[in-house]
Amino acid sequence: MFFPEGRVRVHLCGQPVDMRKSYDGLTALTRSVLQQNPLSGHLFVFINRRATQMKILYWGVSRMQA
């Protein structure tokens, strides 16, 4: 469980994502597709092709969480 700090924005990736991607893959998508800094403290949501699964990338106080 995580508790986001203060003002957190949620960024939704508009294209389907391969759910086998790890932190590194999702971080790369955050930079290239969303054009955002993955260390900003915002939430980055990725959904698979069938929209049955999602992953949320979040940089916490001490580490990356998904």
C-alpha positions in Angstrom: 0.0 0.0 0.0 1.2 3.5 -0.7 0.1 6.9 0.3 0.9 9.6 -2.3 2.1 12.9 -1.1 0.2 16.3 -1.4 -0.9 17.2 -4.9 -0.6 14.2 -7.1 -1.6 14.1 -10.8 -2.6 10.9 -12.5 -1.3 10.4 -16.1 -3.0 7.7 -18.2 -1.1 6.1 -21.0 -3.4 6.2 -24.1 -2.0 3.2 -25.8 -2.1 -0.4 -24.7 1.0 -1.6 -22.8 2.6 -5.1 -22.6 2.0 -6.1 -18.9 5.3 -8.0 -18.9 7.2 -4.7 -18.7 9.1 -4.1 -15.5 10.0 -0.8 -13.8 12.6 0.0 -16.4 10.2 -0.5 -19.3 7.4 1.5 -17.7 9.9 4.3 -16.8 11.0 4.4 -20.4 7.4 4.6 -21.6 6.7 7.4 -19.1 9.6 9.4 -20.5 9.0 8.7 -24.2 5.2 8.4 -24.6 3.9 10.5 -21.8 6.9 12.9 -21.9 6.9 13.1 -18.1 9.5 12.7 -15.4 8.8 9.3 -13.7 10.5 10.6 -10.5 8.0 13.5 -10.2 5.8 11.9 -7.6 2.8 11.6 -9.9 1.0 8.4 -10.7 1.4 6.9 -14.2 -1.3 4.4 -15.2 -0.7 1.7 -17.9 -3.5 -0.6 -19.2 -3.3 -3.7 -21.3 -4.9 -4.2 -24.7 -8.1 -5.8 -23.4 -8.4 -3.3 -20.5 -8.5 -6.1 -17.9 -5.2 -5.2 -16.1 -3.4 -2.1 -15.1 -0.1 -1.1 -13.6 0.5 2.1 -11.7 4.0 3.5 -11.5 4.8 5.8 -8.6 8.0 7.1 -7.2 7.6 7.0 -3.4 9.7 8.7 -0.8 12.5 6.1 -1.0 11.9 3.9 -4.1 10.0 3.1 -7.2 6.7 1.2 -6.7 4.4 -0.5 -9.2 
